[in-house]
């Protein structure tokens, strides 16, 4: 890893096969690597999540018609992975938003 690359800080979740297919796991790794190198991703790969907090986004992965979301925050010194979940509805469930806010609050307080 280059000295300018940001590390990944995992607060919750993991990317493994299964439940991700190998192709989806590789795509996820590629997109996370781009984030680590400082690239800002936009649609369709990522979208802002201001309902969770400032600098929060969701990485959008489609795996064999199953949509997965990886909620992350871009900090000055790291990419903070807040949650990984399979999306089941058009809107992000309220309990996911509340849980992500709590995890970030706890992380910031530590």
C-alpha positions as CSV (number, residue, x, y, z in Angstrom):
1,X,0.0,0.0,0.0
2,X,1.3,3.4,-0.9
3,X,2.1,5.7,2.0
4,X,-0.7,8.1,0.8
5,X,-3.3,5.3,0.6
6,X,-6.0,5.4,3.3
7,X,-6.5,2.2,5.4
8,X,-9.9,0.5,5.7
9,X,-11.4,0.6,9.2
10,X,-14.1,-2.0,9.6
11,X,-16.7,-1.2,12.2
12,X,-19.1,-4.0,11.1
13,X,-19.5,-6.5,8.3
14,X,-17.2,-8.4,6.0
15,X,-16.8,-9.2,2.3
16,X,-16.4,-12.9,1.8
17,X,-17.6,-15.7,-0.5
18,X,-20.3,-16.7,0.3
19,X,-22.6,-14.8,0.6
20,X,-20.9,-12.7,-2.1
21,X,-20.0,-14.5,-5.3
22,X,-16.4,-14.4,-6.2
23,X,-17.0,-11.8,-9.0
24,X,-18.9,-9.5,-6.6
25,X,-16.2,-9.9,-3.9
26,X,-13.5,-8.9,-6.5
27,X,-15.6,-6.0,-7.7
28,X,-16.0,-4.8,-4.2
29,X,-12.3,-5.1,-3.5
30,X,-11.5,-3.1,-6.7
31,X,-13.9,-0.3,-5.7
32,X,-12.6,-0.2,-2.1
33,X,-9.0,0.0,-3.5
34,X,-10.0,3.0,-5.7
35,X,-11.4,4.7,-2.6
36,X,-8.2,4.0,-0.7
37,X,-6.2,5.7,-3.4
38,X,-8.3,8.8,-3.0
39,X,-10.7,8.5,-5.9
40,X,-14.2,9.7,-5.3
41,X,-16.8,7.4,-6.7
42,X,-20.2,8.5,-8.1
43,X,-23.2,6.8,-9.6
44,X,-23.7,4.0,-10.3
45,X,-20.9,2.7,-8.0
46,X,-21.6,4.9,-5.0
47,X,-24.1,7.5,-3.8
48,X,-24.1,10.0,-0.9
49,X,-25.9,9.1,2.3
50,X,-26.4,12.4,4.1
51,X,-29.2,10.8,6.2
52,X,-26.4,8.9,8.0
53,X,-23.9,11.8,8.2
54,X,-21.4,14.0,6.5
55,X,-19.0,12.3,4.1
56,X,-21.1,9.1,4.2
57,X,-21.8,7.0,1.1
58,X,-23.1,3.6,0.1
59,X,-21.1,1.5,-2.3
60,X,-23.6,-0.2,-4.6
61,X,-22.8,-3.9,-5.6
62,X,-25.1,-6.1,-7.6
63,X,-24.4,-9.8,-7.2
64,X,-26.5,-12.1,-9.3
65,X,-29.5,-9.8,-9.1
66,X,-29.0,-9.4,-5.3
67,X,-28.2,-5.8,-4.4
68,X,-25.6,-5.3,-1.6
69,X,-24.7,-2.0,0.1
70,X,-21.6,-1.1,1.9
71,X,-22.0,2.1,4.0
72,X,-18.7,4.0,4.4
73,X,-17.4,7.3,5.5
74,X,-14.5,9.2,4.0
75,X,-12.3,10.4,6.8
76,X,-9.1,12.4,6.3
77,X,-7.0,9.4,7.5
78,X,-9.2,6.3,6.6
79,X,-12.1,4.8,4.8
80,X,-14.5,3.8,7.7
81,X,-16.7,0.8,6.7
82,X,-19.8,1.2,8.8
83,X,-22.1,-1.7,7.6
84,X,-22.5,-4.3,4.9
85,X,-26.0,-5.5,4.1
86,X,-28.2,-7.0,1.4
87,X,-30.7,-4.4,0.2
88,X,-34.3,-5.7,0.2
89,X,-36.3,-2.5,-0.5
90,X,-35.9,0.7,-2.5
91,X,-35.2,2.7,0.6
92,X,-32.5,2.1,3.1
93,X,-34.3,0.7,6.2
94,X,-34.5,3.1,9.1
95,X,-32.8,0.6,11.5
96,X,-29.8,0.5,9.2
97,X,-29.5,4.4,9.3
98,X,-29.9,4.5,13.1
99,X,-27.3,1.7,13.6
100,X,-24.8,3.4,11.3
101,X,-25.2,6.7,13.1
102,X,-24.6,5.0,16.4
103,X,-21.6,3.1,15.2
104,X,-20.0,6.3,13.8
105,X,-20.8,8.2,17.0
106,X,-19.2,5.5,19.1
107,X,-16.2,5.4,16.7
108,X,-15.7,9.2,16.9
109,X,-16.0,9.1,20.7
110,X,-13.2,6.5,21.1
